[in-house]
Amino acid sequence: MKPDNLIALLSMMVSFLALVVSAVVALKQLRMLRHHNSLPIVVDMFQEFRSVEFRRHVHALDDLWTGEPPEATGTRDLPDEAWQHFTIVAGFLNNVGLMAHQGVIDSAVVRSFMSRTVTKSWYRLAPYVRHERALRGDPYYQVYFEHLAALCIARPPVDLRTQRVDPGWVWTESDRWRSAHLAEAGRLTRARTADRSPSPHAPPPGRPRR
């Protein structure tokens, strides 16, 4: 191969490598930006999910089948209190499912934190949703709630590769020593930092003491 051709080939390879690196960096930056933008949404979502009022509506679903037969009742036929329980829970989870479907939030975060509530709520409310779909002629009614439930059923939290503590593990004095050692190391670090900091009463550098 002629030297000119070799140089041209090497230049093309370097350019291609630079393009690949730029694309990877851009994708990482885009992912970080998306995570940063979704953080307030996730925080608000968790706050509402853990609120006492929302948990009250979730627990009320346990008795829903007793008073309202699910096989012949649409959501529009529910009494006011039962309808309120349905609307609060299904509406919230439908919104979460929409955000997960559109990639606004990471579905793994939702599955790892809400999976049990999502699947249990869908099990209790699905008959009413399906009956209401038939009454409305709308197969997409609460479809994102169902989508979220399907995600949680397909990959429950046990499959999220979380680390677990051995049931036989016990706290020992070595752990106490390690905690005390880390605390002492932190104290010494702060003390050394303080010693290097200029005193507010010390004269400015370059000026002799009187």
N, C-alpha and C positions, 0 to 999 in steps of 0.2 A: 504494500500500500504506500502511495506517495505521501511524503511528509505533509503536504497541504491538505490532502484528504483526511489524514489522521488527526490533524489539528481541528479540522472542521467537525469530525465525528466526536472528538473530545468536547468541543464547545457545545455541541448539541446535547451530549450526555449531561454536562454540567448545567445547562439551561433547563433540561427536563427535571433534573434532581432539585434544582432551585424551585421549580414550579410545584413539584410534589410537596416539598417542605412548606412552601407558602400556603398551599391548600390545607395541609394538616394543621398548621398554626391558625389559619382562619376558621377552620371547623371547631377547634378547641376554644377560640375566643367567642365564637357564636354560641357554643354550648354554655360557656361561663356566663355570657350575657343573658341567655335565656333563663339560666338558674337564678341569676341575680334579680331579674324582672319578676319571676314567679314566686320569690321568697315571701313578699307581703301577702300574696294570695294564699299560700300554704299556711302561713301563720294564722290568718283570719279563719281559714277553713278549720284548722285544728281547734281554735278557740270556740267556734260554734259547735263543733262536734263534741267537745268535752264539756259544754255548758250543761248546767243542771236542767234547764228547760228542755233541751234537745234530748237528753237522756230520759227524761220523763216520758216524752212522746214515744221513744224507742221501746221502753219497757211496757208501755200500754198496748203495744202490738201483740203481746203474749195472750191477751184476753179478747182479741178482736174476733177470732173465729167463733167464740162462744155465743156472742150476741148477734153476729151478722154472718150467715152462711156464705162462705166465699164462692161456692159453685154457682150461685144464682144472684150475686149482688155486684153491681158495678160501683165505681166510686161515687157516682152521682146519687146512688140510693142509700149511702151511708148516713146515719144520723149525724148531727152537727159535731158532737164530740169525737166520734170515730173518724169523721171526715177531716177534722182538724189534725188528728194524729197522722192520718195518711198523708195529708198535704205537706205537713212539716217535714216528715221523714223522707217520703218519696221525692218531694221537690228538691230537698237539699242533696240527696244522693244522685238525682238526675243531673243536677248542675255539676256535681263533682265528676260524674261519668262523662259529661260533655267536655269538661276541661281536660280530662285524661285522654279522651278520644282525639281531641284536637292538638294534643301535645303541649298544652299550656302548663300542665303539671305532670310530673313523672308518675306513671301508674304504679311503679314499684313502691313509691312512698305511700300511696293510698292503700295498696294491698297489704303492706307491712303493718299499717296502723289501724285500718278500718275493716279488714277482711271479714272478721266474725260478724260485725254489725251489718255489713253490706249483705252478706249471704243470708243471714237470719231474717233481715228485713225483707229481702226479695222473696224468700220462701213464704213469709206471712202475707205479703201484699201481691204477689204474682197472680193469684186467682182473680183478685179484684181488677188488676190491670188488664188481664186478658179479656175479662168480661166487658170491661169498659171499652176496650178496643173494638170488640164486636158491635157494641151499641153505637159507637161513633163511626164505625167504618174506617178507623184510622189505625193501621198496623204499627205506626211509629209513636204512639202514645207512650211516654215514659221509656223510650227506647234506650236512652243513655244510662238510665238506672239499670236496665237489663244488661247492657253492655258491660257496665262496671261489675255487676254480679258475675257475669260469665268470666271476666278476667280473674276475679278472686277465686272462683271455683276451679278454673284451669290451673292456677298457680297459687296455692295457699301459702301463708307465711312460712310454713315449715320448709319450703323449697327455696327460700330467699338467701340461703347460705349464711345465716347469722351464726355468730359464735355463741356457744353455750358453756355454762359452768358445770363442772363435774359434780353430781349430787353428793359425792363423798368428800368434797373439799370443805375444809374448816379453816377458820381464821386462826393464825398462830402468832406467837411472839415475834417470829421472823418478819411477819407482815407489819407488826407494830414497830419493830426496829427500822424497817425500810421506810415507813411513813415518817418516823422521827428523824431519820437520816436525811430524807428529802427536805423536810421542813427546816432542819438546821442548815443544809446547804443553801436553801433559798435565803435564810436569814443572813448568812455570811456574804452571799452575793449582794444583797441589798446594802449591807454594811460597807463593803468595799466600794460600791457605787457611790454611797454617801460620802465616804472619805475623799474620793476623787472630785466630788462636786465642790466648787468654790464657796466659801462661807460668805453670807451676805454682808458680814462685818469686815471682811478682809479687804485690804487696799487693792486697787486695780493693779494689774500686772505692769511692771516697769516703773512703778513709783516706790521710792524707799519708804520704809516705816519711819515714823517720827517718834 
